[in-house]
């Protein structure tokens, strides 16, 4: 399919709108929509609102209506196939049909089985021209977790690491604040903010007593907090309770007294026992998909990091490298010693970018 420079320009605008929804739409995808007249005039634009709110197409139609503009005969540029089912809101494809739109240009088909081409089919059945495939890659990247959950039932797991040039996340005495500079730390909070939930382990809670919330970033909501706490050791005095958000604790052992105390603090407990009196991590990730989480942002210690990596559950590494040589220290993950490089985990660089004095690396599994 050949698209014109005009098409590209307006889909890029729709993608920019979708980016504005980065922190708010979970568990829905981030979508942008731009409506143009036959003569090229911009009639309306919008992006998906918080879950239960209007989708991008409805916001764009409302924008045109608020300006007193008719969209009959217009073209809608949308970064994802308009929905075709009744969920918390009505079908967007019907809204476009009823408004008199005559052409829809979309980046991608919706992977949701409730849509999956049905939106396009309804539009075409109503006589609307549908062109698909414009700027697919950036549209997919915006919703990488949504696509994975819809296609595999598993959320996208992103592990964040801050380390020295020689690969250490802390000194041997545990000191790690601060390896990276302010710009990198702020950037890390933006990645936290875009996630549906932040996941950590009991080791990090006991050693660092972190808040594990989003700070310094303008966001309308805090991601949920997920803790892997096999023995229910999370202190009731921990700083993490100071933030208002959903807290889910995955545990392996049972203790009615501890469970009652944590529930009284508002925690949701999920019992997933695995080998060695540890949480079954595979079962946990499956459960996270069932809980409608798209992206999970992991900030944990080397033990949990190592367990998740060995289990093959991590999709992406977000690594901030500080230009420091620290000498002996704690590594990013407790992995078994190898005797042959053929057994090493293979990752590929997706992006490398300087963030202030530090370097941000984004990596995904090879193959």
C-alpha positions in Angstrom: 0.0 0.0 0.0 1.4 3.4 -1.0 0.7 6.3 1.3 1.1 10.0 0.5 3.3 12.5 2.4 -0.1 14.0 3.6 -1.0 10.6 5.0 2.3 10.2 6.8 2.1 13.7 8.2 -1.3 13.1 9.7 -0.6 9.6 11.0 2.5 11.1 12.7 0.2 13.6 14.3 -2.1 10.8 15.5 1.0 9.0 17.0 2.0 12.1 18.8 -1.5 12.2 20.3 -1.3 8.6 21.3 2.0 9.3 23.1 0.1 11.9 25.2 -2.0 8.9 26.5 1.1 7.0 27.5 0.4 7.2 31.3 -3.3 7.0 31.4 -5.0 4.3 29.3 -4.0 1.1 31.1 -5.3 -1.6 30.5 -6.4 -0.2 27.2 -4.1 0.6 24.3 -2.7 4.1 23.7 -4.4 5.4 20.5 -4.5 8.7 18.6 -6.9 9.9 16.0 -6.9 12.8 13.5 -9.8 13.7 11.2 -9.2 15.7 8.1 -11.5 17.2 5.4 -11.1 16.3 1.7 -9.3 19.7 1.2 -6.7 18.8 3.9 -8.2 20.9 6.8 -7.8 19.5 10.2 -11.3 18.9 11.6 -10.7 17.1 14.9 -8.2 15.2 16.9 -8.0 13.3 20.2 -6.5 10.4 22.1 -7.8 7.6 24.3 -8.8 8.6 27.8 -8.6 6.7 31.0 -10.2 3.2 31.1 -13.9 3.7 30.9 -13.5 7.1 29.2 -13.8 7.9 25.5 -11.6 6.3 22.9 -9.5 8.3 20.5 -12.0 8.3 17.6 -14.8 9.6 19.9 -12.5 12.4 21.2 -11.7 13.4 17.7 -15.4 13.5 16.7 -16.2 15.5 19.8 -13.4 17.9 18.9 -14.8 18.5 15.5 -18.4 18.9 16.9 -17.2 21.4 19.5 -15.8 23.5 16.6 -19.0 23.3 14.7 -17.4 21.3 11.9 -19.0 18.6 9.9 -17.0 15.4 9.3 -19.1 14.0 6.4 -16.8 12.8 3.7 -13.8 13.2 5.9 -10.8 10.8 6.5 -9.9 9.5 9.9 -6.3 8.6 10.7 -6.1 6.2 13.7 -3.1 4.4 15.1 -5.1 1.2 15.9 -8.2 -0.5 14.3 -11.4 1.1 15.6 -13.1 -1.2 18.1 -16.2 -3.2 17.1 -17.5 -4.4 20.4 -19.5 -3.0 23.4 -17.1 -2.8 26.3 -17.1 0.0 28.8 -17.8 2.2 25.8 -19.6 1.8 22.5 -18.0 0.6 19.2 -15.9 3.3 17.6 -16.4 1.9 14.1 -20.2 2.6 14.5 -19.5 6.1 15.6 -17.3 6.8 12.6 -20.0 5.3 10.3 -22.8 7.3 11.8 -20.6 10.5 11.6 -20.3 10.1 7.8 -16.6 9.3 7.6 -15.7 7.9 4.2 -12.1 6.8 4.6 -10.1 5.3 7.5 -6.3 5.0 7.5 -5.0 2.8 10.3 -1.6 1.7 11.5 -2.5 -1.7 12.8 -5.2 -4.3 13.3 -6.3 -4.6 16.9 -5.0 -7.9 18.4 -7.9 -8.1 20.8 -9.9 -11.2 19.8 -13.1 -9.1 20.4 -12.0 -6.8 17.5 -9.3 -8.6 15.4 -10.4 -7.2 12.0 -14.1 -6.9 12.8 -13.8 -3.1 13.1 -12.3 -3.0 9.6 -15.0 -5.4 8.3 -17.8 -3.3 9.6 -16.3 -0.1 8.1 -15.9 -1.7 4.7 -19.5 -3.1 4.9 -20.7 0.4 5.4 -18.9 1.5 2.2 -15.9 3.2 4.0 -12.5 2.8 2.4 -10.0 1.3 4.8 -6.2 1.4 4.3 -4.0 -0.3 6.9 -0.3 -0.4 7.5 0.9 3.2 7.8 3.7 3.7 10.4 3.1 0.2 11.9 6.3 0.0 13.9 5.9 3.1 16.1 2.3 2.3 16.7 3.2 -1.2 17.8 6.0 0.1 20.1 3.5 2.4 21.9 1.4 -0.7 22.8 4.0 -3.5 22.9 2.6 -4.8 26.2 -1.0 -4.7 25.0 -0.1 -6.6 21.8 1.8 -9.2 23.8 -1.0 -9.7 26.4 -3.6 -10.1 23.7 -1.5 -12.5 21.6 0.1 -14.6 24.4 -1.8 -13.8 27.6 1.5 -12.5 29.1 2.4 -8.9 29.9 5.6 -7.3 28.7 8.2 -7.5 31.4 10.8 -4.7 31.4 13.7 -5.0 33.8 15.4 -1.7 34.8 19.0 -1.7 35.9 21.3 1.2 36.9 25.0 0.0 36.9 28.6 1.1 36.7 30.7 0.8 33.7 32.1 -2.4 35.1 28.7 -3.9 35.6 27.9 -3.3 39.3 24.6 -2.1 40.7 26.0 -1.5 44.2 29.2 -1.6 46.2 29.9 -4.8 48.2 28.6 -2.9 51.3 25.2 -2.3 49.5 25.7 1.4 48.7 24.1 2.3 45.4 22.8 5.8 45.7 23.5 7.3 43.4 25.3 5.5 40.5 23.5 7.6 37.9 22.9 11.3 37.7 19.6 13.2 38.0 18.5 13.1 34.3 18.9 9.3 34.1 16.9 8.9 37.4 14.1 11.2 36.1 14.1 9.2 32.8 13.7 6.0 34.8 10.6 7.5 36.5 9.1 8.2 33.1 9.5 4.5 32.3 7.9 3.6 35.7 5.0 6.0 34.9 4.2 4.3 31.6 4.0 0.8 33.1 0.8 -0.7 34.5 2.6 -1.9 37.5 6.1 -1.7 39.2 7.4 -5.1 40.5 10.0 -5.6 43.1 11.1 -8.2 45.7 11.2 -8.5 49.4 15.0 -8.1 49.4 14.8 -4.7 48.0 12.1 -3.7 50.4 14.1 -4.9 53.4 17.4 -3.5 52.3 16.4 -0.1 50.8 12.9 0.6 52.1 12.0 2.3 48.8 8.7 4.1 47.9 8.7 2.4 44.5 6.4 5.1 43.2 6.6 7.7 40.4 8.2 11.0 41.4 9.2 14.1 39.4 6.9 13.1 36.5 3.5 14.7 35.8 1.3 11.6 35.8 -2.4 11.3 36.8 -2.0 7.9 38.4 0.5 5.8 40.2 1.2 2.3 38.7 0.2 -0.6 40.9 2.9 -2.1 43.1 3.6 -5.8 42.9 5.9 -7.6 45.4 7.4 -11.0 45.4 7.5 -11.9 49.1 7.6 -15.6 49.5 7.5 -15.6 53.4 5.3 -12.5 53.9 8.0 -10.4 55.4 6.9 -7.0 54.1 7.0 -4.6 57.1 3.9 -2.8 58.0 6.1 0.3 58.6 7.7 0.2 55.1 7.6 3.5 53.2 5.8 1.8 50.3 2.5 2.0 52.2 2.6 5.8 52.1 1.6 5.9 48.5 -2.1 5.5 47.5 -2.3 2.7 45.0 -3.1 -1.0 44.6 -0.5 -3.3 46.3 -0.4 -7.0 45.3 1.8 -9.4 47.2 2.7 -12.8 45.8 3.7 -15.3 48.4 4.6 -19.0 48.8 4.1 -19.7 52.5 1.0 -19.1 54.5 0.6 -17.3 57.8 -2.9 -16.3 58.8 -1.7 -13.6 61.2 0.7 -12.0 58.7 -1.8 -12.3 55.9 -4.5 -10.5 58.0 -2.1 -7.7 58.9 -1.1 -7.1 55.3 -4.7 -7.2 54.1 -5.6 -4.6 56.8 -3.0 -2.3 55.1 -4.9 -2.8 51.8 -2.7 -5.4 50.2 -4.1 -8.1 47.9 -2.5 -11.4 48.5 -1.9 -14.1 45.9 -0.7 -17.5 47.0 1.5 -19.1 44.3 3.8 -21.6 45.9 6.6 -23.0 43.8 9.7 -25.2 44.3 11.9 -24.4 47.3 9.2 -22.5 49.1 9.5 -19.7 46.6 6.9 -18.0 44.5 6.1 -19.8 41.2 7.3 -17.0 38.8 5.8 -18.6 35.7 2.4 -18.8 37.4 2.8 -15.2 38.6 3.4 -13.9 35.1 0.4 -15.8 33.8 -1.6 -14.3 36.7 -0.4 -10.8 35.8 -1.8 -11.3 32.3 -5.1 -12.4 33.7 -5.1 -9.3 35.9 -5.0 -7.2 32.6 -1.5 -5.8 33.1 0.2 -4.8 29.8 3.6 -3.6 30.9 5.4 -4.5 34.1 8.4 -2.4 35.2 10.8 -4.4 37.3 13.2 -2.8 39.8 14.5 -5.5 42.0 17.7 -6.9 43.5 20.2 -9.3 41.9 18.5 -12.4 43.3 15.0 -11.8 41.9 16.5 -10.4 38.7 18.5 -13.6 38.3 15.5 -15.8 38.9 13.4 -14.0 36.4 16.2 -14.0 33.8 16.9 -17.7 34.3 13.2 -18.5 33.9 13.2 -16.7 30.6 10.5 -14.3 31.6 12.1 -10.9 30.8 11.3 -9.4 27.5 13.4 -6.2 27.7 16.3 -4.8 29.6 16.4 -1.0 30.4 20.0 -0.4 31.5 21.4 2.9 32.6 25.2 2.8 32.6 27.1 5.3 34.7 30.6 6.3 33.6 32.1 5.0 36.8 34.4 2.1 37.7 33.5 0.8 41.1 35.7 -2.2 41.5 34.2 -5.3 43.3 30.5 -5.0 43.9 27.0 -6.5 43.4 26.1 -7.6 39.8 22.9 -6.9 38.1 21.6 -10.5 38.4 22.6 -13.7 40.3 23.1 -16.0 37.3 24.8 -19.4 37.4 28.5 -19.6 36.5 29.2 -20.7 32.9 32.0 -22.8 31.7 31.2 -22.2 28.0 30.2 -18.9 26.3 27.7 -20.9 24.2 25.5 -21.0 27.3 25.3 -17.2 27.7 22.0 -15.4 27.3 22.0 -13.5 24.0 20.4 -10.0 23.8 20.3 -7.4 21.0 20.5 -3.7 21.3 17.3 -1.9 20.3 18.4 1.6 21.3 21.3 3.4 22.8 21.0 7.0 23.9 22.9 9.4 26.2 20.8 10.6 29.1 22.8 13.4 30.7 26.2 12.0 31.7 24.9 8.4 31.6 24.0 6.0 28.8 20.6 4.4 28.4 20.6 1.0 26.7 17.4 -0.8 25.6 17.9 -4.5 24.8 15.6 -7.4 23.8 16.2 -11.1 23.6 17.9 -12.2 20.4 15.6 -14.1 18.1 
